Amino acid sequence: MRPSVLLLALAGALAVLTVAVLAAPAVPVEIVVGAWLLLGAAVIADWALSPGARHFTLEIDAPAEIFAGEEGIVALRLKGKEGTRAVAPTAGRLRWPEGLAGPGDFRLMPTGAHIAAVDLPARALKRGKWRIASVSTLRRSRLGLLDLIANHPLDREISVVPSIRAITSGAIDTQLATTEFGAKAASIHGEGSEFHQLREFVAGMDTRMIDYKRSARHGGLVARQMQAERNHAIVLALDNGHLMREPIDGLAKIDHMINASLALAWAGIQSGDRVGLFAFDARPRLFVPPMEGRRAFAQLRSHTAALDYRLVETNHTLALSHLHQRLSRRSLVVVFSDFVDTTTAELLIENVQMLNRHHVVVFVSLRDPLLAAYHHKSVNSLAMVSEVAAAADLERERRRVLNSLSRLGVFVIETAPGGLRPELISTYLSIRSRELI
């Protein structure tokens, strides 16, 4: 409880009146004393007539899970306990936990005779479990002389998990179906090495595909139809070092990578391949061998949701050497990583080259929008000239490393976060249809 602005104004006016009365001896002092007593009585009456915090309850309705990078609605409802007490507009304040962001100050507005409510957008910034512990409210007293402050304890946990929006919306399945049954169907059904089915031979088909033994039994020419081989091993190698904590579009790089890797995992499992997970930073942290089936996807999602945000520098040499030892057959290895200095880049090239001799490697990196923004900045000071020159050097060095990886036969993907998922899946489908694994 604290004095309101109205009470402070009245007290200030009485103070001025008191000084004026003391300066004029002809005016009786009893007038001032009576005014102060009247104001004090009004404050006591206001406090006695105004309902306290125990007469109200604050309820919260929030989703149990929010996808990283997306928003959920946290609904707050202030109600009178007796169900008959009117609720006036009330100011509120909420201290959001570290992994969530939303408006800190808000107003609960009456939605009925006895309820005041507000819907707050909560943006998920970091993976993890975050608890909303309490909400503070500030109500005006019955006469408006006091501000009644109350702290309403809450116990609501919200989990921020990797986004699988592209999977639940059907975008991945649509992209796969387009490949299977669309214009690229011929390359998958006709150029693979795995037997798919027998079909009647028609003009235009490759005569080398005629199965003469079965044609004799059938009484007509039949041909073997082949398809791309299934049951490939795909390993998602996630760099979880400190560089991956850098935010892009309000979300850490590692979260963009995890979202894209889960989309690729779903595409691989739906295509009949096996998908595994490898997480590393200064040392190897987690290895999940390739698995098949939708149950495997649930495990991958759980493992990626549990990855911590690390502050250590990545050791590509140790990590990729360890991964090379763990893989017993030719696999598609998708490395989600980043680099800034030339020493790290040279070690990265050397180790990716070693891995690429035995496996198919895709290197995925996110394009930094800050570097791209320097191309459009106007240079009007010496300091700005230095910044633009440094950004140009950094981008030139980055381009040199990525070109080196491309010349080694590594598939390189560098794109903005919004374009990562479709480009990654297109690259995977291209590698698969060409039977490079």
Disulfide bonds with the S-S distance in Angstrom:
none
